[in-house]
């Protein structure tokens, strides 16, 4: 069955050309793909154009109505009497004229797009935030490091400077979007003793805002290598951390020994290979034993006497 063009334009079958034109403009704005992002918007837009193309042409409309069986009365506009020497010239009763409306669809759509972009050019648009992951080694997590980050983000169009128009026409550089995609490199300092999944916020390093809108931020999520597996915790004493030691790993872990270097800090992560050469993460926790002998307590007491005059900053 043929489509009902009157239903598509949401008008009656006896609508005037002016009513058809107004209905078309309203629906074309509503369903234009640049404005309406619904999945069926493009299909509706094409149907609306097809309906208007038929109904705004008097001959095509008459043929369509006959084919559809519409009992519509076609009224013809009588030609107004011409004035000659200030007097009305009589017109033959059977003499009529037909006014066929010529409609430039291409020009109308271009004006519609321009109007849409002009409105957009006046809106403040905040830049969107960017989220990235940065992978570092366990040693870098403990000691801190610096990373060069490659970012793909939006920035103002260099030709129209975000205004979308150049000399009253849509910017040819950005096609009226007002922004371009650029590659940017920045250096990021990752602090020492950072934990896995820590987020670092870099203000203003996200996508650029338009028309006075705020720039977006850059969020970096720190991922420590080996942390995607379960980290095995190993407890060592303060003296082992200070002077270093070698620790036997349980056989079921597939590892044999882990060498702890001198001056190891609590929370430091090491990577060791199991029997299948698969790396696993081992985190060292410095902990004082729950039960100390009297001799050990005296030694810790003696050690604390040296710490009284030490600045706390010197401990780290």
C-alpha positions in Angstrom: 0.0 0.0 0.0 1.3 3.5 -0.9 2.3 5.8 1.9 -0.2 8.4 3.1 1.7 11.6 2.6 -0.9 13.6 4.5 -0.4 11.4 7.6 3.4 11.8 7.3 3.1 15.6 7.3 0.4 15.3 10.0 -2.2 17.3 8.0 -5.6 16.8 6.5 -6.2 15.8 2.9 -7.8 19.2 2.2 -4.9 21.2 3.6 -3.8 24.3 1.7 -0.4 24.8 0.3 0.5 27.2 3.0 -0.5 24.6 5.6 1.6 22.0 3.8 4.6 24.3 3.7 4.3 25.1 7.4 3.9 21.5 8.4 6.9 20.5 6.3 9.1 23.2 7.9 8.1 22.2 11.4 8.8 18.4 10.9 12.0 19.0 8.8 13.5 20.9 11.7 12.3 18.3 14.2 13.7 15.2 12.4 16.8 16.7 10.6 19.7 14.2 11.3 22.0 17.0 12.4 19.4 17.9 15.1 17.6 14.7 16.0 19.9 11.8 16.9 17.1 9.2 17.2 17.7 6.0 15.2 14.7 6.5 12.9 15.2 10.3 12.5 16.9 10.0 9.1 14.2 7.7 7.7 11.5 10.1 8.9 13.3 13.1 7.4 13.4 11.3 4.0 9.7 10.5 4.2 8.9 14.1 5.1 10.8 15.4 2.1 9.1 12.9 -0.3 5.7 13.9 1.0 6.4 17.6 0.6 7.8 17.1 -2.9 4.5 15.5 -4.0 2.0 17.6 -2.1 3.6 21.0 -2.9 3.4 20.3 -6.7 -0.2 20.8 -7.7 -0.1 18.3 -10.6 1.7 15.6 -8.6 -0.7 16.1 -5.8 -3.8 15.8 -8.0 -2.4 12.5 -9.5 -1.6 11.3 -6.0 -5.0 12.1 -4.6 -6.7 10.3 -7.5 -4.5 7.2 -7.1 -5.3 7.1 -3.3 -9.0 7.7 -3.8 -9.2 10.9 -1.9 -12.5 12.7 -2.7 -11.0 16.1 -2.5 -12.3 19.2 -4.0 -9.7 21.1 -6.0 -10.2 24.8 -5.8 -8.7 27.0 -8.3 -7.8 30.5 -7.6 -9.6 32.9 -9.9 -7.5 35.5 -11.6 -8.0 38.9 -10.1 -9.2 41.5 -12.6 -6.5 43.5 -14.2 -6.6 47.2 -13.9 -6.0 49.3 -17.0 -6.1 53.1 -16.9 -7.4 52.8 -13.3 -10.4 50.7 -14.4 -11.1 47.0 -13.7 -10.8 44.8 -16.8 -13.5 42.2 -16.8 -12.3 38.6 -16.8 -14.1 35.8 -18.6 -15.9 33.6 -16.0 -14.1 30.4 -17.2 -10.7 32.1 -17.2 -8.6 30.9 -14.2 -5.0 30.6 -13.2 -3.1 28.0 -11.1 -0.5 29.2 -8.7 2.2 26.5 -8.4 4.5 27.0 -5.4 8.2 26.6 -6.2 10.1 25.4 -3.2 13.9 25.2 -3.1 14.5 22.2 -0.8 18.3 22.5 -0.9 18.3 26.2 0.0 15.8 25.5 2.8 18.0 22.8 4.3 21.1 24.9 4.1 19.3 27.7 5.9 18.1 25.3 8.5 21.6 24.0 9.1 23.0 27.5 9.4 20.3 28.5 11.9 21.1 25.4 14.0 24.9 26.2 14.0 24.3 29.9 14.8 22.3 28.9 17.9 25.1 26.4 18.8 27.7 29.2 18.4 26.0 31.2 21.1 25.9 28.4 23.7 28.6 27.9 26.3 29.8 24.4 25.9 32.1 22.9 28.6 34.8 20.5 27.4 34.4 16.9 28.3 36.7 15.1 30.7 39.2 12.6 29.5 39.9 9.3 31.3 43.1 7.3 30.8 45.1 4.5 32.4 48.9 4.7 33.1 50.8 1.5 33.8 53.9 1.7 36.0 56.2 -0.9 37.5 56.2 -1.8 41.2 59.5 0.0 41.6 58.2 3.1 40.0 55.2 3.0 42.3 57.5 3.0 45.4 60.1 5.5 44.1 57.9 7.7 42.0 58.5 8.5 38.3 57.6 10.8 35.4 55.6 9.7 32.4 55.0 11.3 29.0 51.3 10.9 28.2 49.9 11.0 24.6 46.4 12.5 24.6 43.9 12.7 21.8 41.5 15.6 22.6 39.5 18.4 21.0 40.7 22.0 20.7 39.3 25.1 19.1 39.3 25.2 15.3 42.3 27.2 14.2 40.4 28.9 11.4 37.1 29.9 13.0 38.4 29.8 16.6 35.4 27.9 17.8 32.8 30.3 16.2 31.7 27.8 13.6 31.3 30.5 10.9 33.8 32.4 8.7 32.5 35.3 6.7 28.9 34.3 7.4 29.5 30.8 6.0 30.0 27.5 7.7 33.7 27.1 8.5 35.3 24.9 5.8 38.0 23.7 8.2 35.8 22.2 10.9 32.5 21.9 8.9 30.8 24.1 11.4 31.7 22.0 14.5 34.0 24.7 15.9 36.7 22.2 17.1 39.4 19.9 15.7 40.9 16.7 17.1 44.5 17.1 18.0 47.3 15.0 19.5 48.9 16.5 22.6 51.8 15.3 24.8 52.2 16.2 28.4 54.6 15.1 31.2 53.1 13.8 34.4 54.9 13.4 37.7 53.7 10.3 39.6 54.4 10.6 43.3 56.3 7.9 45.2 54.5 5.2 47.2 51.4 5.5 45.1 48.8 2.8 45.4 47.2 0.8 42.6 44.0 2.4 41.1 44.9 5.8 42.4 43.4 8.6 40.3 45.4 11.7 39.4 43.4 14.8 38.3 45.0 17.3 35.9 42.8 20.3 35.7 42.1 21.8 32.3 44.0 19.1 30.3 40.8 17.6 28.9 38.8 18.6 25.9 38.6 22.4 25.3 35.4 24.3 26.0 33.7 26.5 23.4 32.2 30.0 23.6 33.6 30.7 27.1 32.8 27.2 28.4 35.2 25.5 30.9 37.9 23.2 29.7 37.6 19.5 30.7 39.9 17.8 33.1 42.2 14.8 32.6 41.9 11.8 35.0 44.7 9.3 35.1 44.2 6.0 36.8 47.5 4.5 37.9 47.8 0.7 37.3 50.8 -1.0 38.9 52.1 -4.0 36.9 51.2 -7.3 38.6 48.4 -5.7 40.6 45.7 -7.3 38.4 46.6 -10.5 40.1 46.2 -11.1 43.8 49.1 -9.4 45.6 50.8 -11.7 48.1 51.8 -9.9 51.4 55.0 -10.9 53.1 55.8 -9.5 56.6 59.3 -8.7 57.6 60.9 -7.2 60.7 62.4 -3.7 60.9 65.9 -5.1 61.0 65.2 -7.2 57.8 64.0 -4.1 56.1 67.0 -2.1 57.2 69.7 -4.6 56.4 68.0 -6.7 53.7 67.3 -10.4 53.7 66.3 -13.4 51.7 62.8 -14.9 52.2 61.6 -18.4 51.3 58.3 -18.3 49.4 55.8 -21.2 50.0 56.3 -24.0 47.4 52.6 -23.8 46.3 53.2 -20.3 45.0 55.7 -21.8 42.5 58.5 -19.5 43.7 61.6 -20.3 45.7 63.2 -17.2 47.2 62.7 -13.4 47.3 65.7 -11.2 47.9 64.8 -8.1 50.0 67.4 -5.3 49.4 68.6 -3.0 52.2 66.5 0.0 53.1 63.3 -1.6 51.9 60.2 0.5 52.8 56.9 -1.0 54.0 54.4 -1.5 51.2 57.1 -1.9 48.5 56.0 -4.3 45.8 58.4 -6.9 44.1 57.8 -9.1 41.2 59.0 -12.7 41.2 58.6 -15.5 38.7 56.9 -18.8 39.5 58.0 -22.2 38.0 56.1 -21.3 34.8 57.9 -18.0 34.5 54.7 -16.2 35.3 55.2 -13.0 37.3 53.4 -12.5 40.6 53.4 -9.5 42.9 54.7 -9.6 46.4 54.2 -6.7 48.8 56.5 -6.4 51.7 55.0 -5.1 55.0 57.3 -4.1 57.8 55.9 -5.2 61.0 57.0 -5.5 64.6 56.5 -9.0 66.0 53.6 -9.3 68.5 55.8 -11.0 71.1 59.2 -9.6 72.0 61.7 -10.8 74.5 62.9 -8.5 77.2 66.2 -8.2 75.4 64.5 -7.2 72.2 62.4 -4.6 74.0 65.6 -3.1 75.5 67.1 -2.8 72.1 64.0 -1.1 70.7 64.0 1.2 73.7 67.6 2.1 73.0 66.9 2.7 69.4 64.1 5.1 70.3 66.5 7.3 72.2 68.3 8.0 68.9 64.9 8.9 67.3 64.1 11.7 69.8 66.4 14.3 68.3 65.7 13.1 64.7 63.5 15.3 62.5 60.5 13.3 61.2 61.2 14.4 57.7 64.5 12.6 57.8 62.8 9.2 58.3 61.4 9.3 54.7 
